[in-house]
Amino acid sequence: MKCKEIHKNLIFYIDGDLSSKKNKEIEEHLLSCAKCSKLYNEIKSTISVIENEKNIETSPFLYTRIKQRLDDINENSTKMVFVTQPKKILQPALITFIIALGIFFGVTIGNSFPIQNNNIADTQSEQYLINDLQQEHVEYFLLNNE
């Protein structure tokens, strides 16, 4: 077998999922090829580390402690529903009141200043100065830019 085929089947060889014929071929190749035997040892050590990490010892009282905390949370949550409901209602009401109060004071301050009487002639002269582009021809405007 070639090294490429060995690399593909190496994990199956370690797990013992191959036929006896392929197992013998891989064993013979591992004895003759240093690169493949090195890869085999690395994969085997990696798998052993993973297997050791899978077997973590847990505390026998872990379940009871978690269950107790969940029960405590459930008891407190039913009590807290009636406490948190006013907060959920009062906060938007307070924000709405503050915004309405700000608008009221803004309108009151704006109305406290007297309105200036503008003369119609002044307004027309201002509009003439603003709209003076209508008085000039487009050709004249383009010639000045060059």
Secondary structure as GFF3:
##gff-version 3
##sequence-region A 1 146
A	DSSP	alpha_helix	3	15	.	.	.	ID=ss1
A	DSSP	alpha_helix	20	32	.	.	.	ID=ss2
A	DSSP	alpha_helix	34	54	.	.	.	ID=ss3
A	DSSP	alpha_helix	62	112	.	.	.	ID=ss4
A	DSSP	alpha_helix	120	130	.	.	.	ID=ss5
A	DSSP	three_ten_helix	132	135	.	.	.	ID=ss6
A	DSSP	alpha_helix	138	145	.	.	.	ID=ss7
###
